[in-house]
Amino acid sequence: EDPSLEKHFKGHRDAVTSVDFSRAKKQLVSGSMDSSLMIWSMKPQMRAYRFVGHKDAVLCVQFSPSGHLVASGSRDKTVRLWIPSIKGESTVFKAHTGTVRSVHFSSDGQSLVTASDDKTVKVWTVHRQKFLFSLSQHINWVRCARFSPDGRLIVSSSDDKTVKLWDKTSRECIHSFCEHGGFVNHVDFHPSGNCIAAGGTDSTVKLWDVRMNRLLQHYQGNSVVNSLSFHPSGNYLVTASSDSTLKILDLLEGRLLYTLHGHQGPATCVAFSRDGDYFASGGSDEQVMVWKTNFDTDYSDVMKPQKYGSSVDGTHGTGSEMDCGSHHKKTKTQDSGRTHEQQEEETSLANTLEHIMGQLDVLTQTVSILEQRLTLTEDKLKECLENQQKIIQNKTN
């Protein structure tokens, strides 16, 4: 069955720049050139929230792994962390000396990586937004930065036409991929962490093995690739292009599966939900669209090395091998020796732990909000006192 358009959301007053699903698929966040974020409910008849605070275009948004926080980056050079509730409270910090184009949480939710027009990639703690370190070997705007699933690597893409791979511990650039012929708009890790995909203004999508630092697949399209997202199974990749289309690539067979038309004008962003059942897209037409994936739901095939031929619709595979490893369902042999009760107990414990971590996120964020308010109040009090002293001095004189 083909992917189908489930719903579309209207509310932004300018181009949509970024979209992301919450972990439980209950909410969807979008950022826009209209300087706002919107949180959309996936439940019918539930109203959307508009978050206002940034003083310029919001270029990137992402839910934390727990779903209890949302990070946003803006042309106003700041990053904000929001509690996605009706109040829409946030803390703000000056992250860069240029536009912030990318924000991304580590999979444990403890760190945040940001990328900017100031040519740097920066890493921060989520709690108290403490600056940790900067990565600065790019020689042009950095469009995108992502943590690897295990948090040990960072990948970044830039207008200097390179994709750089960094070791988080040593803070060294361990490899530069220079095969792109234009600005590299978007980059992301395969769910296995073993390969990366990048798309850019040269209308290509390229996949590299990060263990061997070699090109695995190359897709030549007809238009600028603005954004891409891996399906959680690792078997598919969706792209958003300036020709208004979304394209779904089958990575196992190295071919284009679907070309989807929905947006009027460039499709600017795209993202799969955490379980892969849905994907969302945004465009310069101010619309957010939610699509039902409708793929075969059995993702148990492990990616096997195989050769690829060319595909349709102006998109071609390279004839190289693909072996990224894949997230797949546990087989019966893997589960033997563990009872159903033990599995349920482990799942329950994991869910409880995740809930506690999420609550901790909210608590820390609330404390940070109060601290920022306290600082503002103190500053106002100082200002008032200084003004009073000036008035008294003037009267005395």
C-alpha positions, 0 to 999 in steps of 0.5 A, spaced: 500 500 500 502 506 498 503 512 503 497 516 504 496 523 506 492 523 513 492 530 515 494 537 514 495 542 519 495 550 517 497 555 522 503 558 520 504 564 517 510 563 513 514 557 510 515 551 515 522 549 516 522 543 521 518 538 524 519 532 529 514 527 532 514 526 540 516 519 542 509 517 543 506 520 537 501 524 541 504 531 538 508 534 532 512 540 533 513 545 527 518 551 526 517 556 521 520 563 518 514 566 522 518 566 528 514 561 532 513 554 534 507 550 533 505 544 537 500 540 534 496 534 537 495 528 533 488 527 536 482 530 533 479 536 536 485 538 540 487 545 539 494 547 537 499 551 541 503 557 538 509 558 542 512 565 541 519 567 544 524 567 538 525 574 535 526 571 528 525 565 524 525 559 527 530 554 523 530 547 527 526 544 532 526 537 536 523 533 541 527 530 547 527 523 547 522 523 553 518 528 549 517 532 555 522 538 552 522 541 545 529 545 543 528 550 538 534 554 534 533 561 531 536 566 526 536 570 533 542 566 535 539 563 541 536 556 543 530 555 547 528 549 551 520 549 551 516 545 556 510 543 551 504 544 555 499 550 554 503 555 558 509 554 553 514 556 558 521 556 556 529 558 557 533 561 552 540 562 552 545 565 546 548 559 543 552 562 537 554 569 534 550 567 528 544 563 526 542 557 529 540 552 523 540 545 527 539 542 534 539 535 536 538 531 543 543 525 544 539 519 545 540 519 553 537 526 553 543 529 557 546 533 551 544 538 545 548 539 539 547 545 535 550 548 528 550 555 526 552 560 521 558 562 525 561 556 522 561 552 529 558 546 532 557 546 539 555 541 545 551 543 551 548 540 557 540 540 557 540 541 564 542 548 566 544 549 558 551 549 560 556 550 554 561 544 554 565 544 547 566 547 540 568 544 534 570 548 529 574 546 522 568 548 517 570 554 513 562 556 512 555 555 515 554 549 518 547 547 516 546 540 520 549 536 526 547 530 529 549 525 535 550 518 533 545 513 536 550 511 541 552 518 543 560 517 541 560 520 534 557 527 531 556 528 524 555 535 521 554 538 514 556 545 511 556 550 506 563 548 505 561 542 501 563 537 506 560 532 511 565 532 517 565 526 522 567 528 529 569 523 535 565 526 541 570 524 547 577 527 543 573 532 540 577 531 533 575 531 526 576 523 524 574 524 517 571 529 512 567 526 506 568 531 500 564 528 495 558 533 494 558 538 489 554 543 493 552 546 499 550 540 504 543 541 507 542 535 511 545 529 514 543 524 519 545 517 522 542 510 520 539 507 526 545 502 526 550 508 527 554 505 522 553 509 516 550 516 514 546 519 509 547 527 506 543 531 501 544 538 498 544 543 493 547 538 488 540 534 488 544 528 490 543 523 496 549 520 498 550 514 504 557 513 507 559 507 511 563 511 517 567 505 519 570 504 512 569 511 510 567 509 504 561 511 499 555 506 499 550 509 495 549 515 491 542 517 488 542 523 483 535 527 483 532 533 479 532 538 485 535 540 491 535 536 497 533 540 503 532 534 508 532 527 509 530 522 515 531 514 516 525 509 517 527 506 524 528 499 521 534 502 517 531 500 510 528 506 508 530 513 507 525 519 506 527 526 502 524 533 502 526 537 495 525 543 492 521 541 486 515 540 492 516 532 492 517 527 498 521 521 495 522 514 499 528 510 497 528 503 498 536 502 501 535 494 501 534 494 493 537 501 492 532 504 488 526 509 488 520 507 491 515 513 491 515 520 489 509 524 493 506 530 491 502 534 496 506 541 497 505 547 493 512 549 492 519 547 495 518 541 501 523 544 506 523 538 512 521 531 513 521 526 519 519 519 521 515 518 527 519 514 532 516 507 530 516 509 523 508 508 522 508 516 520 512 521 517 511 529 517 513 534 512 513 541 512 513 546 506 514 553 503 506 553 503 506 554 510 503 547 511 505 541 515 502 534 512 502 528 516 503 521 512 501 514 514 507 510 512 503 504 510 510 500 509 510 492 510 510 492 517 515 486 518 522 490 518 525 483 521 530 483 515 537 484 516 540 489 511 545 484 507 550 486 502 548 486 495 549 490 489 544 495 486 542 497 479 539 504 477 532 506 479 527 510 476 524 517 476 531 520 475 534 517 481 540 512 480 543 507 485 551 507 484 552 499 484 556 499 491 554 495 497 550 497 503 551 493 509 549 498 515 546 493 520 539 494 521 534 494 527 530 488 527 525 484 531 528 479 536 527 472 533 524 466 538 531 463 539 533 470 542 527 470 546 528 463 549 530 462 556 527 469 558 519 468 560 514 473 558 513 475 565 520 477 565 520 481 559 514 485 561 517 486 568 523 489 564 519 493 559 515 496 565 521 498 569 524 501 562 517 505 562 518 507 569 525 509 568 523 513 562 518 517 565 522 519 571 527 521 566 522 525 563 519 528 569 526 530 571 527 534 565 521 538 566 523 539 573 530 542 571 527 546 566 522 549 571 528 551 575 531 554 570 525 558 568 525 560 575 532 562 575 532 566 569 525 570 572 529 571 578 535 574 574 530 578 570 527 581 577 534 582 580 536 586 574 529 590 574 530 592 582 537 594 580 535 598 575 530 601 579 534 603 585 539 606 580 534 610 577 532 612 584 539 614 586 540 618 580 533 622 582 535 623 589 542 626 587 539 630 582 535 633 587 540 634 592 544 638 586 
